Amino acid sequence: MIIKIFSYLHPSDIEAASSTCLRFFEASKYYRFMDQRLLSLHKINFTEYEPPISHLLETERYFSNITLYVVRFSDYNHFWCKFGRFVKSLTLKMCIVKKDKFLQILSFLPNLETLTLYDCNELLNRWQEEIFEDMIKPSLPKLKRINFQKITILKPHVFDYLFDMAPKLEYLEISECFTDCTDAVARVKIIDHAIQSLSKKAKKGFKCLNLLGTHIDDIALLKLAEIPDLKLNQLSLTFTGRITNPGMLDLLKVQTNLTTLDLSDSMNLLDYCLMLICSKMPHLKQLKLKRCVMITDIGIREIVHLKNLLVLDITGCERISDKGFLEGVKGQKWCQWKEYLEELYIGSTNGFTEYTLSMVTSMFLYLTKLDVSSSGNCITDYTMQLINKNLLNLRFLNAECCGKISDAGICAEGFIDERCTFSYPYRISRLKGLRILRLSGIYQISDVSLRHFRFLELKELTMARCQLITEVGIEFLSKYCPSLEYIDFTECQNINDYCIELITSYLQRLLCLRVICCNQLTDLSVDSVVANCTRIKTLYIRGCNLITYEALQTLSKVSSLKNIYTNYETVDIN
């Protein structure tokens, strides 16, 4: 029964519950919960004779997901010998590792399913082709995902070597790569080579391709469209070519089985393309058009044909207005309503008014994520009241830089609007399932709103530049939002030492605290962090000019603290 209850909880909630009693601790070791945990190591020497690796070798738990950031590897392999068979996901970010060591690590990971290389240019650039290279190739029969992220140069023989290690590859990502590559010929060559290699996997279940942020020309897209038997479920790419060329159109015409399509930052995507997407892809569930600035009402109204749509992102599409958007999501008949829409992102859309958001709150009652950031024309106290009234399933709400919201909209204090048809106002505390709440830049919010923040599941709160917040509101926030892990009070001038004392003493699960340019903070705030924080990993106190260098050195007593951002270039906390 405990395992069943835990299955509804966030991984961090399960970890917190496991420290309360032995029965909960044993239940937290269930394999499905263990597979959700992430071991993240930053800027260490990966050696079995120094912490933290020496400590990890003494634990009974195993690690399914490992992320290593700027890690230097030693020649010893005790860690991989012990835990390698349990690892399903490995991410290397800017790590200092040689080819032989990298292949040696992979040889200990027979159950690896996901491999991510982020900015590992030193490893890939120095990878020399050898005569007997195939003889030492690790066997990774379960590898399904390979992710190349922010790679500058990727040689064809290196790509082939890693590509061939995954006989059951289903997902390939080459995102934000080759942006700094000065050799255009080499960039075109590796893109063409990667597309040609996909033809080998097309008949073996390859389903997902992610090329976001990587420059792909029309010739490459045309070659991708001509691959026989390539039936993708997910496609992500940034289109920068001309729509008059055939590559993009041909690709959209043949990939009719897509359920997820992400064309974010495709500056040249026109309405005709969106019309083609909506007519050729009836199974589409996720459509992301973030910052596709050429899309207008003519194109967006065609999404009425996407009957299975669950996620829609039109952030930054400034040419879309109320009329086109509502025609797309509402249609002419009840059966055309997108009533089961789960995620909607309409930030930075200045063409929307209050009417659009009022219709959203009345139609999409199952929304779990809503982003209206920087959309000052559509979100006001009135529409905020409608959100509090109708969208009770929200888990994520982003209303940053929406200056028309005040305490009246958040907690209904003094709210008066003749358009209201409900008998009494609604407070934000009705959204009991909120996990992420972003209210930065809403300068009219005060302690009155914070008194109604009673979210047991809230994990992230950003209220940067909210100048009316004081210690009175912080006290209510700290007491009634016990699960907070990430807090941002950047440039809140009334945040003082007592506020930090309240935050650190009540919020035992705090992982990240941002108090940049809070000029009232002194060394006493650092003392509160040292005395009360046992899990904090990141601390931003840059611009807090009253905090001395000597006080910052005492942060060495906080063993969990990994990243500190201060006015000083270096702070010795070792």
CORZI-V185233 format. One line per field, one symbol per residue. burial: 1 if it has 16 or more other C-alpha atoms within 10 Angstrom, else 0. A space follows every 50 residues. Layout:
burial->???
//
This chain:
burial->00100100001001101100000110111000111010001001111100 00100010000111111111111000101100111111111111111100 00011111111111111111111100100000000011110111111111 11111000100011111111111111110000000111011111100110 11001111111111111111110110100111111111111010001111 11011111111111111111101110110111111111111111111111 11111111111111111111111111111110000111111111111111 11110111011011111111111111111111111111111111111111 11111111111100100000000011111111111111111111111111 11111011111111111111101111110111111111111111111111 11111111111111111111111111111101111111111111001000 010110010010011100001000
//
